[in-house]
Amino acid sequence: MKRSVNSAAAPPLSASTAEAVLPALAVHELRLTAHRRAVLAVLDGADRPLTTDEVVSLSGVPTSTVYRNLAELVEAGVVDRVTGIGGGDRHELAEPFSHHHHHHLVCTDCGLVTDFDPSRQLEKLIEREVAALLAASGFEITHHVFDVRGRCQDCQV
């Protein structure tokens, strides 16, 4: 089970995740420093995409270092940026490294982003429709993103 965002201390980065990200980092001439390890551990343990402030708080890494590392990790394809509302971007471990395919519920009022696991039927429908739409264009699909936008339960009151 994933660690909730309210945990007091970030767990160490698992050896398997560290081993998986090393080649992606090497392509971009990045090392798995202690700060990157801490940032990745927080993202790997979270149950939803996190704001930069949450990563700073949970990792203990200085704010400017978290911003720089997140940008480098996104560029390396190790971390995904989830576009939030009003510039409130969040980050999560990229699917190839988390081994967890999911989609997002995005609150248009408060910006909260929550993961949800699609049913196999929904995934098949998305894949079929995207393939049909793009078959004639020659566009190669590498992955898809499906965000559902609306208002979270707290913002509905």
N, C-alpha and C positions, 0 to 999 in steps of 0.2 A: 504494500500500500504506500502511496506517495505521502510524504510529510506535508502537513498543512503549512501555510504561510506564516502562521503565528508561532512556530517553534522558536525557541530562544537561541539555539546555536545551529549553524549549518553542519550537516554530517560531512565526513570526508568524501571526496569524489571516488566512486567505485573504480576498481582496477579495470573492469571491463569497459566502462565509459572512457576512462583515460586512454586506454589502448585504442579504442575506436576513433577518438578524435585526433590522435597524434599524426596520422597521415594527412588529414585535412589541414592541420596547422602547418605541417612541414611544407606543403605546396605553397603556402603564403609566407614561408620563412618565419613562422611564429613558433615559439617554444611554449611548453605547458608550464608556465611560471606558477609560483605559489598563489598569486592574485588571480590568474586565469583559472587555476584549479578551484579556488574558493568560489568564484563567480559561477563556474560550471556546476559545482556541487549544489549550490543554492537552486539553480535552474532545474537541475536534474531531480531534486527532491521536492520541488513545488508541485502542487496539484492544479495549477493554473498559470497562465502567463503573468509575469511580474513586472511592476514598474521599476524604473532605475532606482528610485528611493527605497523600494522594498529589497532590491538586490544589495544596495549599500548597507541597509540595516541588518540584513540576515548574514551577510558575508563578513562584515567588519572591514571591508576594503574601502579606501578613501574614494569619495565621490568622483573626482576627476579620473581616477584610475579605472573605476567601474565604467564610466562613459567611454573611455578610450578602449578598454577591453571588449565591451559589448560591440562597439563599432567594428573592431578587428574580427571578432568571432562571427558577426553577421557576414562580413566580407568573405570569411573563410568558409561559410556555409555550415558552421557548427551550431549557430544560434539563429532562430527566426525572429524577426521583428513583426509583431502583431499590431496593426494599425488601430489605435484607439480613437476615441472621440475627442475632438479639440486638441489634437497633438499629444494626447496621453498614450504614447506608444508603450507597449509592453514587450517582454522578451521571454522566449522559451527555448529549450534545447530542441534543435532541429530533429524532425522525425527520423531520419536515418540513424541518429544517435540515441534517441529515446525509445525507438522501436514501438511507438504508440501512435497509431493513426487516429486523429480526432479532428473535431471542428470546434467552432467557438460561438458562444452566445455573447453578444456585445451590447451592454446597456448604453443607450444613447443619452441618458441623463447623467449618470455618475461615471461612466466609462469602464465599469467593471467588465472584465473579460473572463468568462468561465468556459472550461472545456466540456464538450459532450462527445460521447462515443456514438457514431452513427450505426444504425442497424445495417446488416449486410444488404438488405433490400434497398435501402437508401443509397448505399455506395454503388450498387449495380445500376440503379437508375441514373445517378450522376455520371458514372462512367459511360453508360450507353448514350445519354443525351449529349455529353461533351464530344464523344467520338463522332456522333452524327453531325453535330454543328461544325466540326473542324475537319472532317474527312476531305472535303473538296479543297481546303486551303493549303494542305501540305504542312500545316503547323504540327510540330512534334510536342506532345504533352509529356511533361516530366512529373508533374503532380498537380493537384488542385487544392484550392482553398475555398472553404464554404463557411462563411460567417453569417449568423442570423442576428439581425439588429432589432432591438426593441427596448423595453423597459424591464429592469430586474424587479423582483418582488418588493424590495425595500423602496424603490422609486415609484411604485404604483400607489402608495398610500398618500 
